[in-house]
């Protein structure tokens, strides 16, 4: 990720494994901030190690309903684990300090 480009244990950021405020790093080429590290991203996908995700890109809403998939690593992860392909899971009832969700908007539906 490079020095001071993301928040993780081995990214050499000033936060040293602690969560960083939103917007602490420069935007990526698409203008999106904080896409790697800092917090695990909570998803709607259920955990089912024996099934592939739906081919249409929709969330996996079958399997273990009590666990959800986490993606992308956190401030407490190494640089390898903050890539988009990194996966973990957590119980829905758990409250974990380095797990959050991302608010998104489908810009293809916007006028202009």
C-alpha positions as CSV (number, residue, x, y, z in Angstrom):
1,X,0.0,0.0,0.0
2,X,2.9,2.3,0.6
3,X,3.7,4.6,3.5
4,X,0.8,6.7,4.7
5,X,-1.6,5.4,2.0
6,X,-3.8,3.2,4.2
7,X,-4.2,2.3,7.9
8,X,-2.9,-1.1,8.8
9,X,-0.2,-2.6,11.2
10,X,2.5,-2.6,8.5
11,X,1.5,0.5,6.5
12,X,3.7,2.9,8.5
13,X,0.7,5.2,9.2
14,X,0.7,7.4,12.2
15,X,-2.2,5.6,13.9
16,X,-0.2,2.4,15.0
17,X,-3.1,-0.1,14.9
18,X,-5.7,2.4,16.1
19,X,-8.7,3.5,14.0
20,X,-8.1,6.7,11.9
21,X,-10.7,9.4,11.3
22,X,-12.5,9.1,7.9
23,X,-10.7,10.9,5.2
24,X,-7.2,10.6,6.8
25,X,-5.7,9.4,3.5
26,X,-5.8,10.7,0.0
27,X,-8.6,9.6,-2.3
28,X,-7.9,6.8,-4.9
29,X,-8.1,7.5,-8.7
30,X,-11.9,7.3,-8.5
31,X,-12.2,9.8,-5.7
32,X,-13.1,7.3,-3.0
33,X,-11.5,7.6,0.4
34,X,-10.5,4.9,2.9
35,X,-11.0,1.9,0.7
36,X,-8.3,-0.2,2.3
37,X,-7.7,-1.0,5.9
38,X,-8.8,1.0,9.0
39,X,-12.0,-1.1,9.6
40,X,-13.3,-4.5,8.3
41,X,-16.3,-3.9,6.1
42,X,-19.5,-5.6,7.3
43,X,-21.4,-7.1,4.4
44,X,-24.9,-8.6,3.9
45,X,-23.4,-12.0,2.8
46,X,-24.1,-15.0,5.0
47,X,-21.3,-17.5,5.6
48,X,-21.5,-20.8,3.7
49,X,-18.1,-22.3,2.9
50,X,-19.7,-24.9,0.7
51,X,-21.5,-22.6,-1.7
52,X,-20.3,-20.0,-4.3
53,X,-21.8,-16.5,-4.2
54,X,-24.7,-15.9,-6.6
55,X,-23.6,-15.4,-10.2
56,X,-25.6,-12.2,-10.5
57,X,-23.6,-10.3,-7.9
58,X,-26.3,-10.2,-5.3
59,X,-25.5,-10.9,-1.6
60,X,-25.3,-14.6,-0.5
61,X,-28.5,-14.8,1.7
62,X,-28.3,-18.5,2.5
63,X,-26.1,-20.5,4.8
64,X,-25.3,-19.4,8.4
65,X,-27.6,-16.5,9.0
66,X,-26.0,-15.8,12.3
67,X,-22.6,-15.0,10.7
68,X,-21.8,-12.3,8.2
69,X,-18.8,-11.9,5.9
70,X,-16.3,-9.2,6.6
71,X,-14.1,-7.8,3.9
72,X,-10.9,-5.7,3.5
73,X,-9.0,-5.9,6.8
74,X,-8.6,-3.2,9.4
75,X,-6.0,-1.1,11.3
76,X,-5.1,-4.3,13.2
77,X,-4.4,-6.2,10.0
78,X,-1.1,-6.5,8.0
79,X,-0.8,-5.0,4.5
80,X,-1.6,-8.3,2.8
81,X,-5.0,-8.5,4.6
82,X,-6.3,-5.1,3.7
83,X,-6.9,-6.0,0.0
84,X,-10.4,-6.2,-1.3
85,X,-10.2,-10.0,-1.6
86,X,-9.5,-10.5,2.2
87,X,-12.3,-12.2,4.0
88,X,-13.3,-13.0,7.6
89,X,-16.5,-13.5,9.4
90,X,-18.3,-12.3,12.6
91,X,-21.5,-13.2,14.4
92,X,-24.3,-10.7,13.8
93,X,-24.6,-10.1,17.6
94,X,-20.9,-9.3,18.1
95,X,-19.8,-5.7,18.6
96,X,-16.3,-5.4,17.3
97,X,-14.4,-2.1,17.4
98,X,-12.7,-2.5,14.0
99,X,-15.8,-3.6,12.0
100,X,-18.1,-1.0,10.3
101,X,-20.3,-0.8,7.2
102,X,-19.9,1.4,4.2
103,X,-22.6,3.7,3.0
104,X,-22.9,3.6,-0.8
105,X,-24.9,5.1,-3.6
106,X,-25.5,3.7,-7.1
107,X,-24.4,6.6,-9.3
108,X,-25.6,4.9,-12.4
109,X,-29.2,5.8,-11.2
110,X,-28.4,9.4,-10.8
111,X,-29.2,12.1,-13.3
112,X,-26.6,14.2,-14.9
